Amino acid sequence: MIHNIIFDMGNVLLRFEPNVFMERIGVAREDRALLWREVYHSREWVQMDHGTLAEADAAKIIADRVPERLRETVRKLVVEWDRPILPVEGMAELAGELKGMGYKLYLLSNAGLRQHDYWPRVPGSELFNGKLISADVRLLKPDYAIYRLLCEKFSLDPAECFFIDDNPGNIEAAYCCGINGAVFHDDMSVLRRDLNAAGIPVKP
């Protein structure tokens, strides 16, 4: 029987959409491909999630690779993308429904050290019983070790957990660790169907 629901964060609880972030700070279209590559597809971005590089330091390193006119833009994209938070519609309500039914809620996310600063602004974050962030433990999903560590930290039985993530590889890794789950495709009705299929009686 499922007693614990584990959530990913990006594109599950909040939207992580680089094009939206660039649009709202006025990045010119001709600069977006460069910034996408140098910021979001950079080694530094992985290092931030891995906890080996602070966001502010990453921004400085990346800024040296772009034209001077884009350096402040890089800083904003790295350390201010969460202002404001863009919640995934309906997810906070689902978390509240699950909490009201007696399920315990946990967060398992690949995220940098600054996650602790913006987490309280994520709608529904106050409902969570605990969280494990990759940068804090220097492990990244889909490494099996991070799933095992989550279960050890909060004394969770994998067979009693259900994991929601937008990345199929992360869900597959959870399965290999004995945790059931579902890939979230930005469709709340499908997610609610998947939860019901797993024996978690949420509203359709």
C-alpha positions as CSV (number, residue, x, y, z in Angstrom):
1,M,0.0,0.0,0.0
2,I,1.2,3.5,-0.9
3,H,1.8,5.9,2.1
4,N,4.3,8.3,0.6
5,I,4.2,10.5,-2.5
6,I,7.5,11.8,-3.8
7,F,7.6,14.8,-6.1
8,D,10.2,16.1,-8.5
9,M,10.3,19.9,-8.6
10,G,11.1,21.3,-12.0
11,N,8.2,20.9,-14.4
12,V,6.2,19.1,-11.8
13,L,5.7,21.5,-8.9
14,L,7.1,24.6,-10.8
15,R,7.7,25.4,-14.4
16,F,11.3,25.4,-15.5
17,E,11.1,26.9,-19.0
18,P,14.2,28.7,-20.2
19,N,12.4,30.3,-23.2
20,V,9.9,31.9,-20.8
21,F,12.7,33.1,-18.5
22,M,14.5,34.7,-21.5
23,E,11.3,36.2,-22.8
24,R,10.3,37.9,-19.5
25,I,13.7,39.6,-19.1
26,G,13.7,40.8,-22.7
27,V,16.4,38.6,-24.3
28,A,16.5,39.3,-28.1
29,R,15.6,36.3,-30.2
30,E,19.0,36.3,-31.9
31,D,20.7,35.8,-28.5
32,R,18.6,33.0,-27.2
33,A,20.4,30.0,-28.9
34,L,23.7,31.2,-27.5
35,L,22.3,31.6,-24.0
36,W,20.5,28.3,-24.1
37,R,23.7,26.6,-24.9
38,E,26.0,28.5,-22.6
39,V,23.7,28.6,-19.6
40,Y,21.3,25.7,-19.6
41,H,23.4,23.1,-21.6
42,S,26.6,23.9,-19.8
43,R,28.9,21.9,-17.5
44,E,28.4,24.6,-14.9
45,W,24.6,23.9,-14.8
46,V,25.3,20.3,-14.0
47,Q,27.9,21.3,-11.4
48,M,25.3,23.5,-9.7
49,D,22.9,20.6,-9.4
50,H,25.8,18.4,-8.2
51,G,26.6,20.8,-5.4
52,T,30.2,21.4,-6.6
53,L,29.6,24.9,-7.9
54,A,27.6,27.8,-6.3
55,E,25.2,29.6,-8.6
56,A,26.9,33.0,-8.2
57,D,30.2,31.4,-9.2
58,A,28.7,29.6,-12.1
59,A,27.2,32.8,-13.4
60,K,30.6,34.5,-13.4
61,I,32.2,31.6,-15.3
62,I,29.5,31.4,-17.9
63,A,29.5,35.2,-18.3
64,D,33.1,35.1,-19.4
65,R,32.0,33.0,-22.4
66,V,29.4,35.5,-23.8
67,P,29.6,39.0,-25.1
68,E,29.9,41.7,-22.4
69,R,26.4,43.0,-23.2
70,L,24.9,39.6,-22.1
71,R,26.8,39.2,-18.9
72,E,24.1,40.7,-16.7
73,T,21.5,38.6,-18.6
74,V,23.5,35.4,-17.7
75,R,23.5,36.4,-14.0
76,K,19.7,36.9,-14.1
77,L,19.1,33.6,-15.8
78,V,21.3,31.7,-13.3
79,V,20.4,33.4,-10.0
80,E,17.0,35.1,-10.6
81,W,15.1,32.6,-12.8
82,D,12.8,31.9,-9.8
83,R,11.5,35.5,-9.7
84,P,8.6,35.0,-9.9
85,I,8.0,31.2,-9.4
86,L,5.8,29.8,-12.1
87,P,3.7,27.0,-10.5
88,V,2.4,24.0,-12.5
89,E,-1.3,24.6,-12.5
90,G,-3.2,22.2,-10.3
91,M,-0.2,20.6,-8.6
92,A,-0.4,22.4,-5.3
93,E,-4.1,21.5,-5.2
94,L,-3.2,17.8,-5.8
95,A,-0.6,18.0,-3.0
96,G,-3.2,19.4,-0.6
97,E,-5.6,16.7,-1.6
98,L,-3.1,14.0,-1.0
99,K,-2.0,15.5,2.3
100,G,-5.6,15.7,3.4
101,M,-6.0,12.0,2.7
102,G,-3.1,11.2,5.1
103,Y,-0.2,10.7,2.6
104,K,3.2,12.0,3.5
105,L,4.8,14.2,0.8
106,Y,8.5,14.4,-0.1
107,L,10.6,16.3,-2.6
108,L,13.4,14.7,-4.6
109,S,15.0,17.1,-7.0
110,N,18.1,17.8,-8.9
111,A,18.7,21.4,-7.9
112,G,21.4,23.8,-6.8
113,L,22.2,25.0,-3.3
114,R,20.0,28.1,-3.7
115,Q,16.9,25.8,-3.7
116,H,16.5,26.3,0.0
117,D,16.0,30.0,-0.6
118,Y,13.2,29.8,-3.1
119,W,11.5,26.6,-1.9
120,P,9.2,28.4,0.6
121,R,7.8,30.4,-2.4
122,V,6.7,27.3,-4.3
123,P,3.0,26.8,-3.8
124,G,2.3,23.8,-1.6
125,S,5.8,23.5,-0.2
126,E,4.5,23.9,3.3
127,L,2.7,20.6,2.9
128,F,5.9,18.6,2.5
129,N,7.3,16.3,5.2
130,G,10.8,16.4,3.9
131,K,13.1,16.9,0.9
132,L,16.3,15.7,-0.5
133,I,18.2,18.0,-2.9
134,S,21.0,16.8,-5.2
135,A,23.4,19.6,-4.4
136,D,23.2,18.9,-0.7
137,V,24.3,15.3,-1.1
138,R,26.3,15.5,-4.3
139,L,24.2,12.9,-6.0
140,L,22.0,13.3,-9.1
141,K,19.0,11.5,-10.4
142,P,18.9,9.0,-12.0
143,D,21.8,7.6,-9.8
144,Y,20.2,4.8,-7.7
145,A,22.1,6.0,-4.7
146,I,20.0,9.2,-4.3
147,Y,16.7,7.2,-4.2
148,R,18.2,4.9,-1.6
149,L,19.4,7.9,0.4
150,L,16.0,9.4,0.4
151,C,14.4,6.3,1.8
152,E,17.1,5.9,4.4
153,K,16.9,9.6,5.5
154,F,13.1,9.5,6.0
155,S,12.8,5.8,6.9
156,L,10.7,5.1,3.8
157,D,9.8,1.6,2.5
158,P,10.3,1.9,-1.3
159,A,7.2,-0.4,-1.8
160,E,5.1,2.2,0.0
161,C,6.2,5.1,-2.2
162,F,5.0,6.6,-5.4
163,F,7.2,9.0,-7.4
164,I,6.1,11.7,-9.8
165,D,8.8,13.1,-12.2
166,D,8.7,14.5,-15.8
167,N,11.8,12.6,-16.8
168,P,11.2,8.9,-17.8
169,G,14.8,8.0,-16.9
170,N,14.3,9.2,-13.4
171,I,11.1,7.1,-13.1
172,E,12.8,4.0,-14.5
173,A,15.6,4.4,-11.9
174,A,13.0,4.6,-9.2
175,Y,11.4,1.4,-10.4
176,C,14.8,-0.3,-10.2
177,C,14.9,0.8,-6.6
178,G,11.5,-0.7,-5.9
179,I,9.6,2.6,-6.1
180,N,6.4,2.8,-8.2
181,G,5.8,6.0,-10.1
182,A,4.5,7.9,-13.1
183,V,5.9,10.2,-15.7
184,F,4.2,13.6,-15.6
185,H,3.5,14.9,-19.1
186,D,1.9,18.3,-18.0
187,D,-1.5,16.7,-17.9
188,M,-3.2,16.6,-14.5
189,S,-6.0,14.4,-15.6
190,V,-3.6,11.7,-16.8
191,L,-1.6,12.0,-13.6
192,R,-4.7,11.6,-11.5
193,R,-5.6,8.6,-13.5
194,D,-2.1,7.1,-12.9
195,L,-2.4,7.7,-9.2
196,N,-5.8,6.0,-9.1
197,A,-4.4,3.1,-11.0
198,A,-1.7,2.8,-8.3
199,G,-4.4,2.6,-5.6
200,I,-4.2,6.2,-4.6
201,P,-7.8,7.4,-4.6
202,V,-7.6,11.0,-5.8
203,K,-10.4,12.7,-7.5
204,P,-10.4,12.1,-11.3
